[in-house]
């Protein structure tokens, strides 16, 4: 499955999301479409991380930390691109909210 299209800056393809994850909480169960432009991918996952989204061809597209004291989410797809959806933006909002919660603050996100 193509993960890069030189003629389409917002190349989109499907992912299967692990529902028991931050990515799953944001995007919901099952298959989603994301903007993706890459020519490399994760082969071996570091200890302390788990895969939370894959393409139908098996390529890892999202990982998350399993360490409770360390907030870390990595995406191979591009939630920051010009074709981002409101769900893509939620990844960034979740990060800001997690940082604020760790510092004992509340955050109100304004669109």
C-alpha positions in Angstrom: 0.0 0.0 0.0 1.5 3.4 -0.9 2.5 5.6 2.1 3.8 8.4 0.0 2.4 10.2 -3.1 4.7 12.8 -4.6 1.7 14.4 -6.4 -0.6 14.6 -3.4 0.7 16.5 -0.3 -2.3 15.2 1.7 -2.0 11.6 0.7 -4.5 9.7 2.8 -4.7 6.0 3.6 -6.5 3.8 6.2 -5.3 2.7 9.6 -6.6 0.2 12.1 -6.6 1.6 15.6 -6.2 -0.2 18.9 -9.3 0.9 20.8 -7.5 0.5 24.2 -5.2 3.5 23.6 -5.0 7.3 23.5 -5.2 7.1 19.7 -8.2 4.8 20.0 -9.9 7.2 22.5 -9.5 10.1 20.1 -10.3 8.4 16.8 -12.6 5.6 18.0 -12.6 1.9 17.1 -11.7 0.4 13.8 -10.5 1.9 10.6 -9.7 5.6 10.1 -8.1 7.7 7.3 -5.0 9.8 7.9 -2.7 11.9 5.9 0.6 10.1 5.4 3.8 10.8 3.5 6.7 8.6 4.6 9.2 6.3 3.1 10.5 4.8 6.4 8.7 3.0 9.2 9.4 1.5 12.6 10.8 -2.0 12.5 11.5 -2.8 16.1 9.7 -1.1 19.0 11.7 0.1 22.0 10.9 -1.4 25.4 8.1 0.5 27.2 6.2 1.3 24.0 3.3 -0.4 22.3 1.8 -0.2 18.8 -1.6 1.5 18.8 -2.3 1.8 15.0 -1.2 0.0 11.9 -1.9 0.1 8.2 -3.7 -2.9 6.7 -0.3 -3.8 5.2 1.2 -4.1 8.8 3.2 -0.8 8.8 3.2 0.7 12.3 1.6 4.2 12.2 1.2 5.0 15.9 2.9 4.1 19.2 2.4 5.1 22.8 4.4 4.8 26.0 3.3 2.1 28.4 5.1 3.9 31.2 2.6 5.6 33.5 4.9 8.4 34.4 5.8 9.3 30.9 3.4 10.7 28.3 4.6 9.8 24.8 2.7 9.3 21.6 4.3 8.9 18.2 2.7 9.0 14.9 4.0 8.0 11.5 1.1 9.8 9.9 0.8 13.6 9.9 -2.0 15.0 12.1 -0.5 18.5 11.6 -1.0 18.7 7.8 -3.3 21.0 6.0 -5.9 18.3 5.5 -6.1 17.6 9.3 -9.5 16.9 10.8 -10.8 17.9 14.2 -9.9 14.4 15.4 -6.3 15.0 14.3 -6.2 18.2 16.2 -7.4 16.3 19.3 -3.9 14.6 19.5 -2.4 18.0 20.2 -5.1 19.1 22.6 -4.7 15.8 24.5 -1.0 16.6 24.9 -1.6 20.1 26.2 -4.3 18.8 28.6 -1.9 16.1 29.9 0.9 18.6 30.5 -1.6 21.0 32.3 -3.0 18.1 34.4 0.5 17.1 35.5 1.1 20.7 36.6 -2.2 20.8 38.4 -3.8 23.3 36.0 -6.9 23.2 33.9 -6.9 24.1 30.2 -9.8 25.4 28.1 -9.1 24.8 24.4 -10.5 27.5 22.1 -10.9 26.8 18.4 
